Amino acid sequence: MTKDGSEPVNLNRYRKEKARAEGKARAQENAVKFGRTKAQKDAEHVDAERVRKLFDGHKRDGEDDKT
């Protein structure tokens, strides 16, 4: 420590903290734009599975999945 009480400043630490804060802000924005709750994802998965089973149940004998 010098007589005037100032200490050397690690600029890399401040640069990394700033980048981390900007990354968190960007993540928050993306979560608002594109994010879905777990309940929404689960509901979509259940709906897709229901539709798949519905269509599979209406296939004729001998039909392939390549139609």
N, CA and C atoms as a LAMMPS dump frame, in Angstrom:
ITEM: TIMESTEP
0
ITEM: NUMBER OF ATOMS
201
ITEM: BOX BOUNDS ff ff ff
-5.0000000000000000e+02 5.0000000000000000e+02
-5.0000000000000000e+02 5.0000000000000000e+02
-5.0000000000000000e+02 5.0000000000000000e+02
ITEM: ATOMS id mol type element x y z
1 1 1 N 0.838 -1.176 0
2 1 2 C 0 0 0
3 1 3 C 0.882 1.238 0
4 2 1 N 0.515 2.21 -0.788
5 2 2 C 1.309 3.435 -0.845
6 2 3 C 0.829 4.408 0.211
7 3 1 N 1.551 5.52 0.35
8 3 2 C 1.218 6.501 1.383
9 3 3 C -0.159 7.139 1.183
10 4 1 N -0.578 7.332 -0.051
11 4 2 C -1.871 7.985 -0.282
12 4 3 C -3.044 7.015 -0.18
13 5 1 N -2.785 5.733 0.086
14 5 2 C -3.85 4.768 0.329
15 5 3 C -4.379 4.083 -0.908
16 6 1 N -3.811 4.406 -2.065
17 6 2 C -4.304 3.755 -3.271
18 6 3 C -3.552 2.451 -3.499
19 7 1 N -4.24 1.51 -4.107
20 7 2 C -3.646 0.223 -4.413
21 7 3 C -3.716 0.01 -5.915
22 8 1 N -2.862 -0.838 -6.432
23 8 2 C -2.945 -1.143 -7.864
24 8 3 C -4.295 -1.786 -8.183
25 9 1 N -4.819 -1.46 -9.334
26 9 2 C -6.123 -1.965 -9.751
27 9 3 C -5.917 -3.018 -10.825
28 10 1 N -6.579 -4.157 -10.666
29 10 2 C -6.519 -5.22 -11.652
30 10 3 C -7.612 -4.963 -12.687
31 11 1 N -7.215 -4.431 -13.83
32 11 2 C -8.196 -4.078 -14.857
33 11 3 C -8.838 -5.307 -15.492
34 12 1 N -8.116 -6.421 -15.526
35 12 2 C -8.699 -7.644 -16.084
36 12 3 C -9.908 -8.089 -15.284
37 13 1 N -9.826 -7.944 -13.968
38 13 2 C -10.951 -8.341 -13.124
39 13 3 C -12.177 -7.496 -13.433
40 14 1 N -11.998 -6.188 -13.604
41 14 2 C -13.131 -5.324 -13.908
42 14 3 C -13.686 -5.6 -15.299
43 15 1 N -12.795 -5.896 -16.248
44 15 2 C -13.246 -6.215 -17.601
45 15 3 C -14.084 -7.49 -17.582
46 16 1 N -13.627 -8.504 -16.855
47 16 2 C -14.366 -9.764 -16.773
48 16 3 C -15.692 -9.591 -16.038
49 17 1 N -15.708 -8.79 -14.987
50 17 2 C -16.964 -8.538 -14.264
51 17 3 C -17.97 -7.841 -15.16
52 18 1 N -17.488 -6.897 -15.964
53 18 2 C -18.378 -6.177 -16.875
54 18 3 C -18.943 -7.135 -17.927
55 19 1 N -18.081 -7.992 -18.483
56 19 2 C -18.538 -8.958 -19.486
57 19 3 C -19.538 -9.935 -18.878
58 20 1 N -19.3 -10.349 -17.646
59 20 2 C -20.213 -11.272 -16.966
60 20 3 C -21.573 -10.606 -16.752
61 21 1 N -21.569 -9.348 -16.347
62 21 2 C -22.82 -8.625 -16.12
63 21 3 C -23.591 -8.448 -17.428
64 22 1 N -22.871 -8.153 -18.51
65 22 2 C -23.533 -8.009 -19.809
66 22 3 C -24.113 -9.344 -20.271
67 23 1 N -23.405 -10.42 -20.012
68 23 2 C -23.904 -11.745 -20.377
69 23 3 C -25.167 -12.1 -19.612
70 24 1 N -25.197 -11.766 -18.332
71 24 2 C -26.401 -12.028 -17.535
72 24 3 C -27.572 -11.203 -18.036
73 25 1 N -27.316 -9.957 -18.406
74 25 2 C -28.385 -9.103 -18.925
75 25 3 C -28.928 -9.679 -20.232
76 26 1 N -28.024 -10.14 -21.093
77 26 2 C -28.45 -10.725 -22.368
78 26 3 C -29.242 -12.009 -22.126
79 27 1 N -28.835 -12.788 -21.147
80 27 2 C -29.552 -14.021 -20.817
81 27 3 C -30.959 -13.706 -20.309
82 28 1 N -31.083 -12.67 -19.514
83 28 2 C -32.399 -12.269 -19.017
84 28 3 C -33.305 -11.857 -20.176
85 29 1 N -32.764 -11.088 -21.126
86 29 2 C -33.555 -10.655 -22.278
87 29 3 C -34.005 -11.859 -23.106
88 30 1 N -33.097 -12.807 -23.32
89 30 2 C -33.441 -13.995 -24.107
90 30 3 C -34.47 -14.855 -23.385
91 31 1 N -34.384 -14.908 -22.065
92 31 2 C -35.359 -15.685 -21.309
93 31 3 C -36.75 -15.095 -21.472
94 32 1 N -36.822 -13.781 -21.53
95 32 2 C -38.124 -13.131 -21.718
96 32 3 C -38.627 -13.356 -23.136
97 33 1 N -37.728 -13.253 -24.124
98 33 2 C -38.132 -13.405 -25.522
99 33 3 C -38.505 -14.839 -25.873
100 34 1 N -37.641 -15.784 -25.505
101 34 2 C -37.758 -17.138 -26.022
102 34 3 C -38.096 -18.18 -24.973
103 35 1 N -38.039 -17.818 -23.733
104 35 2 C -38.182 -18.797 -22.664
105 35 3 C -39.593 -19.328 -22.518
106 36 1 N -39.658 -20.568 -22.133
107 36 2 C -40.928 -21.197 -21.806
108 36 3 C -40.753 -21.855 -20.452
109 37 1 N -41.816 -21.904 -19.704
110 37 2 C -41.739 -22.551 -18.404
111 37 3 C -41.697 -24.056 -18.583
112 38 1 N -41.297 -24.742 -17.548
113 38 2 C -41.244 -26.201 -17.607
114 38 3 C -42.64 -26.772 -17.842
115 39 1 N -43.642 -26.158 -17.242
116 39 2 C -45.019 -26.618 -17.424
117 39 3 C -45.438 -26.5 -18.891
118 40 1 N -45.038 -25.411 -19.552
119 40 2 C -45.372 -25.246 -20.966
120 40 3 C -44.686 -26.306 -21.818
121 41 1 N -43.415 -26.572 -21.528
122 41 2 C -42.686 -27.593 -22.282
123 41 3 C -43.314 -28.963 -22.074
124 42 1 N -43.671 -29.272 -20.833
125 42 2 C -44.297 -30.557 -20.541
126 42 3 C -45.647 -30.689 -21.233
127 43 1 N -46.423 -29.619 -21.25
128 43 2 C -47.733 -29.656 -21.898
129 43 3 C -47.582 -29.886 -23.398
130 44 1 N -46.607 -29.24 -24.018
131 44 2 C -46.383 -29.438 -25.442
132 44 3 C -45.94 -30.871 -25.726
133 45 1 N -45.116 -31.419 -24.855
134 45 2 C -44.663 -32.799 -25.029
135 45 3 C -45.845 -33.766 -24.92
136 46 1 N -46.72 -33.547 -23.966
137 46 2 C -47.894 -34.405 -23.78
138 46 3 C -48.814 -34.302 -24.994
139 47 1 N -49.026 -33.092 -25.5
140 47 2 C -49.872 -32.916 -26.68
141 47 3 C -49.281 -33.625 -27.899
142 48 1 N -47.972 -33.49 -28.097
143 48 2 C -47.327 -34.128 -29.238
144 48 3 C -47.433 -35.646 -29.137
145 49 1 N -47.262 -36.169 -27.946
146 49 2 C -47.369 -37.623 -27.744
147 49 3 C -48.798 -38.105 -27.997
148 50 1 N -49.779 -37.312 -27.569
149 50 2 C -51.183 -37.669 -27.784
150 50 3 C -51.506 -37.707 -29.276
151 51 1 N -51.025 -36.715 -30.005
152 51 2 C -51.275 -36.661 -31.447
153 51 3 C -50.592 -37.834 -32.142
154 52 1 N -49.352 -38.156 -31.739
155 52 2 C -48.635 -39.272 -32.346
156 52 3 C -49.397 -40.577 -32.138
157 53 1 N -49.879 -40.793 -30.919
158 53 2 C -50.633 -42.016 -30.629
159 53 3 C -51.941 -42.044 -31.417
160 54 1 N -52.583 -40.898 -31.564
161 54 2 C -53.831 -40.824 -32.31
162 54 3 C -53.609 -41.242 -33.762
163 55 1 N -52.568 -40.695 -34.38
164 55 2 C -52.298 -41.032 -35.78
165 55 3 C -51.802 -42.46 -35.93
166 56 1 N -51.004 -42.939 -34.99
167 56 2 C -50.543 -44.322 -35.06
168 56 3 C -51.717 -45.285 -34.942
169 57 1 N -52.715 -44.922 -34.194
170 57 2 C -53.882 -45.772 -34.025
171 57 3 C -54.76 -45.832 -35.258
172 58 1 N -54.605 -44.874 -36.163
173 58 2 C -55.432 -44.84 -37.364
174 58 3 C -54.725 -45.395 -38.593
175 59 1 N -53.571 -45.959 -38.429
176 59 2 C -52.855 -46.537 -39.568
177 59 3 C -53.505 -47.85 -39.981
178 60 1 N -53.424 -48.131 -41.25
179 60 2 C -53.915 -49.408 -41.758
180 60 3 C -52.833 -50.456 -41.589
181 61 1 N -53.241 -51.684 -41.613
182 61 2 C -52.269 -52.777 -41.504
183 61 3 C -51.327 -52.725 -42.699
184 62 1 N -50.045 -52.89 -42.458
185 62 2 C -49.057 -52.94 -43.524
186 62 3 C -48.534 -51.588 -43.944
187 63 1 N -49.03 -50.504 -43.384
188 63 2 C -48.517 -49.176 -43.741
189 63 3 C -47.181 -48.95 -43.072
190 64 1 N -46.269 -48.331 -43.796
191 64 2 C -44.971 -47.99 -43.24
192 64 3 C -45.008 -46.568 -42.703
193 65 1 N -43.978 -46.221 -41.957
194 65 2 C -43.869 -44.853 -41.46
195 65 3 C -43.369 -43.909 -42.54
196 66 1 N -43.018 -44.43 -43.717
197 66 2 C -42.419 -43.612 -44.771
198 66 3 C -43.446 -42.97 -45.679
199 67 1 N -44.713 -43.026 -45.381
200 67 2 C -45.748 -42.503 -46.27
201 67 3 C -45.791 -41.025 -46.279
